Amino acid sequence: MHDTVDLEDRGLPSVFVATVEFVSGADAQAKALGAEASAVYVEHPIQDRTDEEMKGIADLAVEGVVRAIVERQ
């Protein structure tokens, strides 16, 4: 999250990706940093996923990531 804030402060639109398990934690962290962070949340958990499963999760998330970056510009 800190890197996202740093990039935003430099005028670079950014978005972070986390699992749905961390929505409230990410919101709290963003508020603590005074940030309006864009986020895309994916299914949880991701540890112990196969490469193929991770590719599927990424495929589902990429549209949201691109949309969030474009909207930040």
Secondary structure as the mmCIF struct_conf table of DSSP 4:
data_model
#
loop_
_struct_conf.conf_type_id
_struct_conf.id
_struct_conf.beg_label_comp_id
_struct_conf.beg_label_asym_id
_struct_conf.beg_label_seq_id
_struct_conf.end_label_comp_id
_struct_conf.end_label_asym_id
_struct_conf.end_label_seq_id
HELX_RH_AL_P HELX_RH_AL_P1 HIS A 2 ASP A 9
TURN_TY1_P TURN_TY1_P1 ARG A 10 GLY A 11
STRN STRN1 VAL A 15 THR A 19
HELX_RH_3T_P HELX_RH_3T_P1 VAL A 20 PHE A 22
HELX_RH_AL_P HELX_RH_AL_P2 VAL A 23 LEU A 33
TURN_TY1_P TURN_TY1_P2 GLY A 34 GLY A 34
STRN STRN2 SER A 38 VAL A 42
BEND BEND1 HIS A 44 HIS A 44
TURN_TY1_P TURN_TY1_P3 GLN A 47 ASP A 48
HELX_RH_AL_P HELX_RH_AL_P3 ASP A 51 ARG A 72
#
